[in-house]
Amino acid sequence: PQGPRKAEFTQFLRDRAITISADPAAHETSRITALALCVDLCESAVLPEARRILTDPEADPQLRIVAARAIGTLGSPTDLPLLDRARTTLSHPLLF
């Protein structure tokens, strides 16, 4: 039946997206896509990595933007100071 197969596939996507988003050896574009997919799937397990990425000034700017989206979407009010600090280290016309 479709129901169990769909749930199984969704879980597979979640697991792979979490793994790829946290893998520094993965291509930046793959990490960006994986992190965005985690947000779309409401996968809060990615939050610790998103927080780490956002606070890393050496991280790819597009990856940091997606990390900010993840934190803003899935995080809590306690993340607001982190997002506010990111405004001073990351400038993007569509983000801040």
Helices and strands as residue ranges (DSSP letters): H 2-21, H 28-40, G 44-46, H 47-54, H 61-74, G 77-79, H 80-89
